[in-house]
Amino acid sequence: MEYVDYYKTLGVNKTASAEDIKNAYRKLARKHHPDLNPNDKEANKKFQQINEANEVLSDPANRKKYDEHGKDWKHADEINKQRQQQRHYSNQGAQGFAGGEGDDAFSDFFASMFGGGDRGGRGRQAKYRGQDYNAELHLNLSEAYKTHQQTLDVNGKKIRITIPAGVENGQVIKLNGHGAPGTNGGPNGDLFITFAINNDTRFKRLKNDLYANADLDLYTAVLGGEITIDTLSGKVKLKVKPETQNDVKIKLKGKGFPVYKKEGEFGDLFITYSIKMPVNLTDRQKELFTELSKS
């Protein structure tokens, strides 16, 4: 396995802080993201390399293993365990494995532990689980409102996934077995997808609730009436009570964001009224307001 310098991949040095690594990853991921380079195979390859480097260096435990074992960092736990066992058996060597058939058993034991060649059919290679992959998927809020399918390109392989309605910004989902292939017949790693959601609507989202403002003209606010507002599920007519005050908030139950993986459940929509004062009044209108102020 060829050694890959993850620090070089992210453009940071070995003393970089966790924040330095995070910032370097985000900057490079945006630059080489497949959505921004749809027909650029080199950019897609670079994006995968960046994700792989970030997965290792952003995790303190993985980073320590990588610093100590380099390209073999994924097998650090097995290597350390084998080294402990080697020291143990080395200490016992003069007694339990000294000479003759004992040496053969000793050699076969380490051949099997370290994946050496077959010694008379007794040696066997260890199986290792494949590396996990990390990817970032960008969605608009209007897209996250509905369950839909998207196709991802992971290391040149097309993966079609269903994205349930209601996913949140920063949420991570796992796709079992879609990571790197295992070694010597070991299981594949997994693919972890982090959602980055851009708000392309006029609504503010907090969990499953949505918030928005609605303008009211002075006459409707004073006398009452009816207005039509847009929601993510379509237009809704609202009855406005007479003498409605500025900044009054009303709740539209069930008109918010869908609850993740709970079909038919929605949060609420909160509308805050903003009363707009009339402008460019005629002389007659000004007279009427004057009379009203004196009454």
N, C-alpha and C positions, 0 to 999 in steps of 0.2 A: 504493500500500500504506500503510495507516494505521500511524502510529508507535505502538509499544507500549512503555511504560516497564517493563522487566523488574524493575528495582530496586523500583519501586512495587508490582508484582505480588507480590513476596516480602516486602515491608514492611521493606526494608533500604535504607541509603543507599549512595551510590556508592563510599564508602571502606570498605565492609564487607569483612571478611576472608573467606577461603574457608570457614573454620569457621562464621562467622556465617551465610553463605549456606546451608551444608549444614544447619545447625540450623533455620533459618527454613523451608527446603523441607520437611524431615521433619515439622515441626509442622503446616504447612498441608496437606501431603499426607494426613496421618492424619485431619485434620478434614474434608476434602472428598472422601475416597476414595469411589468409587461403591459399594463393598461396604457402607459405613456410611450411604450416602444413595441407596438403590436407585431411588427414584422422583423424585429431585430433579434436574431437568435443569440448573438453575442451578449446583448443586454439581458436576455432571459437567463443565460448561463451565469452571468455576473450576479444577477439577482439571487439565484439559488446559492451561489457561493457566499454572498453577504448574509443570507439567512442562516446558513450553516455556521458561519463564523460567530454570528450573534448568539445563536443557540448555546454555543460552548462558552463564550466569554462573558455572557450576561448572567450566567449561573455560577455563583461562587464555587460550588462543589465541582462542577465540570471544569471550570477554569483552573482550579488547583490540580486536577487530574491531568489536564492538558499541559500545564507547565512542567509537571513531573514526568509525564510519559510520552509527550509529543503525539505522534500518529497513532500510538496504541492507547490513547486516553480512555477510549470506550471500554477497554478491558482492564482498567486500572484495579478494580476490586478483585478480579480473578488473579491478576499478576501479584498483587500484594498478598493475597491468600496463599498463592503458590510459593512465594518467597518465604512466608512464615513456615509453611510445611517443609520447604527445602531445608531451612535452618534446623527445624526439629529433627528431620531424618538424618541430616548431616551430623548432628550431635549424637544420634543413635547409631551412626554408621559403623563405628568400630565394633559394636556389639551385635546389632541385628542384621547388618548387611555386609559384613566383612568377608570377602573372598567367595569364590565359586558361584553357586547358584544364587546366593544373596545379591551379588553385584548385578546379575541379570534382572532380578526382580526390581532392584533399585532403579536401574536404567529404564526399564519398562514403565515404571510408575511415573517418572518425569517425562518420558516420551508421550504418555497419554495426557498428562496435565498440560504440557506446553504444545500439544498438537504436532508432535514429531512423527516420523515415518513409522510404518507398521513393522514391528519387530516380531516376526513369526505370527502375525495376525493378532497380537495382543495389544499393540498401540492403536490409539484412535484420536482423531482431531476433535478439539472442543468446539461446540456450537455456540455462536455468539449472536445476540439479537442485533438487528440492524439499527442504524442511527435514526433518531426522530428528525423530522423536518418541521420548520416553522415558516408560515407564510402570512402575509397581511392582505386582506381583501377589502377593497374600498366600495362602499355602498352609499347611495343617497338615502335620506330619511324616507322619501316617498317609495323607494324600492323596499326598504326594510318593513314597510307597512303591510306588504303582502307576501305570502309564501310564494317563492319562485325558484327556478333552477338557474344555475350558472355553470359554465365549464371552466375549469382551472387547468393551467399548463404547469405541471410539476416535473422538472427534469425531462422535458420532452414528452411526457405522458399526459394525455387528456383525461381529466377526472371530472365527471358530471355530478354535481351535488345539489341537493335540495336545501334551500335556506328557509327555515321556518319564519313566519311573520313574528315581529316583536324582538328581534335580536338587538342588543344594545351596543353602543360604542365601547370598544375595549373588550367585549366578550370573546372568549376563546372556546372553540369547539374542537373535538378530536375525531379524526378519521382513522380508525384502526387499520393497520397494515399498509398504509399508503406512504410510509417512510422509506428509508434505504433498505435494500435487501439484506437479509441476515448472512452471516458467514458460516460456511460448512453446514448448510442446511438449517441454520437458526432462523427464528421468525423475523419477519420484516418489522421495521420500526413504524411509528405512527406519524401522522401529519396533523399538526396543530395550526388552526387558522384563527387569526385575530382579526376582528372586524373593526374597521375605521369608518365611522358613519359621518357623512357630511350633511348638514341641514340645508336642504334646497327648498324649504317651505317657509311660510311666515309664522309657523308655530314653534313654540319653545317646548321641548320635551323634558319632563322629569319623571323617570321611571316609565310608568304606563299612562301618565296624565299629560295632556297637552294644554298649552296656554296661548292666548292670542288676544289682541285688542280689536274692538269694533267701533267705528265712528257713528255717532248719533248727531243729527242736526238738532238745533235748539228746539224747534217746533215739535219734533217727535218726542224729545226728552220731556217737554212740558206737557203736551197734550196726550202722549201715548201714541201707539201705532204698531207698525209691523216692519221689520227689516229682514233681508235675506243675507246670510253669511255662508262662506265656503268652509267645508270641513274636508278631511282627507277621504271621507266616504261619499262626498257630494254636497249639494246645497241644502241648507236648512233654513226655514222661516222661523223667526223669533217674534213673540209678542212683547212689546215694550210697554211697561206700566206708565201711566201718567206721573209726572213729577219725578222722573228718574234722575238721580244725582250723578255727577261726574265721578268716575272711578268705581262705580258699582260693579260688582263681580257676580256673574251668574254661572251655574253649573249645568252642563248638558251631559247627563248620565249616559255612559256607554259610547260616547262619541270621541273618546281619546284613542290611545295606541293599543294595538292588540297585545294580549298577554302571551309571552313566549311559551309555545307548545301547549296552550290551553285554548283549543278551538272554540270560537264563539264568545270568548271573554275579552272585554276591552276596559281600558281605563276611562277617565272622564275628560271632558273638554271644558276649560274654564275661560269664559269671555269677560273681558273688562271693558266697560263702555267708556268712550272718550267723547265728550260733548264738544262739538265744533261750533264756534260762534259765527253768526252770519256776517258776511262782508259785503261791501258795495251796496249798502242800503239806500233805497230811494228816500226822497224827502217825506213821502207819505208814511213809509215804514218807520222812519225816525220819529214822526209825530205820534204814531201809535205806541211806540215804546215809551215816549215821553208821557203820554196819557196813562199808560199802564203803571209807570213808576210813581205817578201821583195818586193812584187809586188806593 
